[in-house]
């Protein structure tokens, strides 16, 4: 179940998470031991209420051992800081002073069509129907479904996110002599259709 971001969603195209914001990356933060909330500096990009819900706070520095905290809710930014409430029963495990903290939205919030380039965020699946801007709908991650094709695909073979056509999948050729395989597989071809048409794919996004 996912929330469309930015524009009206198009049926049977590949989608990804919203792109991580630089202003929400590596922000100095002070965490209090056993606290149930974390104050987070927004870097100049304000949060609206509960925009961070379901997202993750990630402590990247070596001394913090990669600790992550799931966010339950957040207040509107005030004075360039938003207070993020942690999930029920979760408390801060180590006191931190001015260490780098990164916030990443819930992967299924404000999704966008996978651009015609290398991936800029996590691929989350294919929308089998139109989803209005800001509305909620289903995003298929596994099983047989339809998706826009870019180029020639081969029955039973793997497909990858296209790096030239937004929302499309292309043949995954591990012998292509390029870096296209770095985008990784998202499924296998069930039915071959012409390029720029919609083929059947057994999705394996998750």
C-alpha positions as CSV (number, residue, x, y, z in Angstrom):
1,X,0.0,0.0,0.0
2,X,1.6,3.3,-1.1
3,X,1.1,7.0,-1.3
4,X,1.6,8.8,-4.6
5,X,3.7,11.9,-4.6
6,X,4.0,14.9,-6.8
7,X,1.7,14.0,-9.7
8,X,-1.0,11.6,-10.8
9,X,0.3,8.0,-11.0
10,X,0.3,6.1,-14.2
11,X,-0.9,2.4,-14.3
12,X,1.5,-0.4,-15.1
13,X,4.7,1.5,-14.7
14,X,7.7,1.0,-12.4
15,X,7.9,3.2,-9.4
16,X,10.5,4.1,-6.8
17,X,10.7,5.8,-3.4
18,X,11.1,9.6,-3.2
19,X,14.6,10.8,-3.6
20,X,16.5,11.4,-0.3
21,X,16.9,15.1,0.4
22,X,20.3,16.5,1.0
23,X,19.0,18.8,3.7
24,X,17.9,15.7,5.7
25,X,21.3,14.0,5.4
26,X,24.1,14.0,7.9
27,X,22.5,16.6,10.2
28,X,24.1,17.1,13.6
29,X,21.7,15.9,16.4
30,X,21.8,15.4,20.1
31,X,20.1,12.3,21.4
32,X,19.2,11.8,25.1
33,X,19.5,8.3,26.6
34,X,16.1,6.6,27.0
35,X,14.3,9.4,25.3
36,X,11.2,8.5,23.2
37,X,11.7,11.4,20.8
38,X,14.5,12.9,18.8
39,X,14.9,16.5,17.7
40,X,16.0,16.7,14.1
41,X,17.3,19.8,12.2
42,X,15.6,20.1,8.9
43,X,18.5,21.8,7.1
44,X,16.2,24.4,5.6
45,X,13.5,22.0,4.2
46,X,10.6,22.1,6.6
47,X,8.6,19.1,7.7
48,X,4.8,19.2,7.8
49,X,3.0,17.3,10.5
50,X,3.6,13.5,10.3
51,X,5.5,13.7,7.0
52,X,8.2,11.6,8.7
53,X,5.7,8.9,9.9
54,X,7.0,5.4,9.1
55,X,10.4,6.8,8.1
56,X,13.8,6.0,9.5
57,X,16.4,7.9,11.4
58,X,19.9,6.5,10.7
59,X,23.0,7.2,12.7
60,X,25.9,6.7,10.3
61,X,29.0,7.4,12.3
62,X,31.2,4.4,13.3
63,X,30.8,5.0,17.0
64,X,27.0,4.8,16.7
65,X,27.2,1.3,15.1
66,X,24.6,2.1,12.5
67,X,21.7,2.4,14.9
68,X,18.3,3.1,13.3
69,X,15.1,4.4,14.8
70,X,11.6,4.0,13.3
71,X,9.6,7.2,13.4
72,X,5.9,7.1,14.5
73,X,5.1,10.8,14.0
74,X,6.5,14.3,13.9
75,X,5.6,17.8,14.7
76,X,5.6,20.7,12.3
77,X,9.1,22.2,12.0
78,X,9.6,25.0,14.5
79,X,12.8,27.0,14.5
80,X,14.4,24.7,11.9
81,X,13.9,21.6,14.1
82,X,11.2,19.0,14.1
83,X,10.5,16.6,17.0
84,X,10.3,13.1,15.8
85,X,8.4,10.7,18.1
86,X,9.7,7.1,18.0
87,X,7.6,4.0,17.6
88,X,5.8,2.8,20.7
89,X,8.2,1.1,23.1
90,X,11.3,2.4,21.4
91,X,13.8,4.6,23.3
92,X,17.2,6.0,22.5
93,X,19.9,3.4,23.3
94,X,22.9,5.7,23.4
95,X,23.4,9.3,24.2
96,X,24.7,11.3,21.2
97,X,26.1,14.8,21.0
98,X,26.4,16.5,17.5
99,X,26.6,13.2,15.6
100,X,25.5,12.8,12.0
101,X,21.9,11.6,11.7
102,X,20.1,11.0,8.4
103,X,16.3,10.8,7.8
104,X,14.8,8.7,5.1
105,X,11.1,8.7,4.3
106,X,9.0,5.6,4.4
107,X,9.8,3.9,1.0
108,X,6.2,3.8,0.1
109,X,5.4,7.4,0.9
110,X,5.4,10.0,-2.0
111,X,6.6,7.5,-4.6
112,X,7.6,8.7,-8.1
113,X,7.9,7.0,-11.5
114,X,11.3,5.4,-11.8
115,X,13.2,8.0,-14.0
116,X,14.8,7.2,-17.3
117,X,18.2,7.1,-15.7
118,X,20.0,5.0,-13.1
119,X,18.0,4.5,-10.0
120,X,17.9,7.5,-7.7
121,X,16.1,5.7,-4.9
122,X,14.8,2.2,-4.0
123,X,12.5,0.6,-6.6
124,X,9.2,-0.3,-4.8
125,X,7.1,-1.9,-7.5
126,X,4.5,-1.4,-10.2
127,X,1.2,0.5,-9.9
128,X,-1.6,-1.7,-11.5
129,X,-4.0,1.2,-11.6
130,X,-4.0,5.0,-11.7
131,X,-3.4,6.7,-8.3
132,X,-4.3,10.4,-7.8
133,X,-1.7,12.8,-6.6
134,X,-1.5,12.4,-2.8
135,X,-3.9,9.4,-2.7
136,X,-3.2,5.9,-1.6
137,X,-3.2,2.7,-3.8
138,X,-1.6,-0.6,-4.3
139,X,1.9,-1.1,-5.6
140,X,2.6,-4.7,-6.9
141,X,5.9,-6.2,-5.7
142,X,5.5,-9.9,-6.6
143,X,3.6,-12.1,-9.0
144,X,2.4,-11.7,-12.6
145,X,1.5,-8.2,-13.7
146,X,1.8,-5.7,-16.6
147,X,4.6,-3.2,-17.1
148,X,5.9,-0.9,-19.9
149,X,8.7,-2.4,-21.9
150,X,11.8,-0.7,-23.2
151,X,13.5,-2.7,-25.9
152,X,13.4,-6.4,-26.7
153,X,12.9,-8.9,-23.9
154,X,13.2,-12.7,-23.8
155,X,10.6,-15.1,-22.4
156,X,11.6,-16.4,-19.0
157,X,14.6,-14.0,-18.7
158,X,15.2,-11.3,-16.1
159,X,14.3,-7.7,-16.6
160,X,15.8,-4.6,-14.9
161,X,14.6,-1.0,-14.5
162,X,15.2,0.8,-17.7
163,X,17.8,3.6,-17.5
164,X,16.4,5.4,-20.7
165,X,12.6,5.2,-20.4
166,X,10.8,6.3,-17.3
167,X,8.7,3.6,-15.6
168,X,9.8,0.9,-18.0
169,X,11.7,-2.4,-17.7
170,X,14.4,-3.7,-20.0
171,X,16.2,-7.0,-20.6
172,X,18.8,-7.7,-18.0
173,X,21.8,-8.9,-20.0
174,X,24.7,-9.8,-17.7
175,X,27.0,-10.0,-20.7
176,X,26.2,-6.6,-22.1
177,X,29.6,-5.2,-21.3
178,X,28.2,-2.2,-19.5
179,X,26.9,-1.3,-16.1
180,X,23.2,-1.9,-16.8
181,X,23.1,-5.0,-14.7
182,X,24.0,-2.8,-11.7
183,X,20.3,-1.8,-11.6
184,X,19.4,-5.3,-10.6
185,X,16.5,-7.6,-11.5
186,X,12.9,-6.7,-10.8
187,X,11.3,-9.8,-12.4
188,X,11.1,-12.3,-15.3
189,X,9.3,-12.1,-18.6
190,X,6.0,-14.1,-18.8
191,X,4.8,-12.7,-22.1
192,X,6.8,-10.8,-24.7
193,X,5.3,-7.6,-26.2
194,X,6.9,-5.1,-28.5
195,X,9.0,-2.3,-27.2
196,X,6.9,0.7,-25.9
197,X,4.0,-1.7,-25.3
198,X,3.1,-3.5,-22.1
199,X,4.3,-7.0,-21.4
200,X,3.6,-9.5,-18.6
201,X,6.2,-9.8,-16.0
202,X,6.5,-12.0,-12.9
203,X,7.7,-9.4,-10.5
204,X,10.3,-10.2,-7.8
205,X,10.8,-6.7,-6.3
206,X,10.3,-8.4,-2.9
